[in-house]
């Protein structure tokens, strides 16, 4: 199997695990209603609990697994799209990390 794809997915996994660790450390002491969506025009839109952050990361993980399977299948036929999907997965994990850090920063 291709080493470059595994490197990109390995970096995505490291970013995901860092996100999971960040949520575990910084939401441990938080309780009650937490801000889960903030809009600069309307202010706070949605409130939730600390497990909503885990749900966001779980959705990101499922999309990453799905993209991994697709890129392994695409690598046989069209390598460019396999690398494109891998890059999108890395972008998605970084975007989830930035979003989680922002939301936790609003709540701390």
Number of C-alpha atoms within 10 A of each C-alpha: 8 9 8 11 20 14 12 17 20 13 16 23 17 14 18 23 16 13 23 17 11 15 20 15 10 15 17 9 9 13 10 8 12 21 18 22 15 15 9 7 6 7 9 12 11 12 14 14 15 22 13 14 22 16 11 14 21 14 12 19 19 11 14 23 14 12 19 19 12 15 21 19 13 16 16 10 10 11 15 12 14 22 18 13 21 25 16 16 25 22 13 18 24 17 14 20 22 13 17 21 16 14 17 20 11 13 14 10
